[in-house]
Amino acid sequence: MRPLNYRLGDKPLKTVEDATLFKNDRCIVTAHKDTLALPIVIDEETEGYVFHGAGKLLLDAVIETSRGAIGKPIDRDLKELFLMFGGAKEIKESLDYADSSDLFKLGYENPEAFSERAEELCRSLFKGKSMRLDLDEKEACIFAFQNLNAKPDILVSKGDKLVYTSRRSVYVFKGDKGVLKRPGEVVVSKEGKTIVINGPNVLMER
């Protein structure tokens, strides 16, 4: 892995319409109209954005097992800054340059103030770390959502695999297979079979 060498664009953008940033059968991430966006540039190519405004994360994080449904849907309003890698070309037509009034609505006196907040978020995620980003594949996408904890919630999609990690839980979905890991318990469901690992106990159900 190599250190992530990035820079932020110097001209804030905004969404000119409600924009779908990511969507598959289980998850959708949207940014509402007039959400601010600052490009993340890697090797002189825009590979993602830092967003701030209003948006929504909807994730069907329910795993169906022979014992019934485990987990629950995630419905989250995106009011704080969040980061997206991948899918930059697909949303380009939904963006235009922001002006001072757009920035003021979200509490920024000037473009530099927005850039500083965006840089703080990037530094908190990347400082002292090495990362490998495989964003050449069309469907590869990574999101980082701020929360009240030190570590952000992360959403990663690549092909038919979707991973969502939060402070206490990890969800993995791939095809007809679902995995839920939470404190003291791991649940694996595939082709109608369920394996539950609860501490030292392992239970397999059909």
Buried (B, 14 or more C-beta within 10 A) or exposed (E): EEEBEBEBBEEBBBBBEBBEBBBEEBBBBBBBEBBBBBBBBBEEEEBBBBBBBBBBBBBBBBBBBEEEEBBEEBEBEBEBBBBBBBBBEBBEEBBEEBEEEBBEEBEBEEBEBBBEBBBEBBEBBBEEEEEEBEBEEEEBBBBBBBEEEEEBBBBBBBEEEBBBBBEEBBBBBBEEBBBBBBEEBBBBBEEEEBBBBEEEEEEEEE
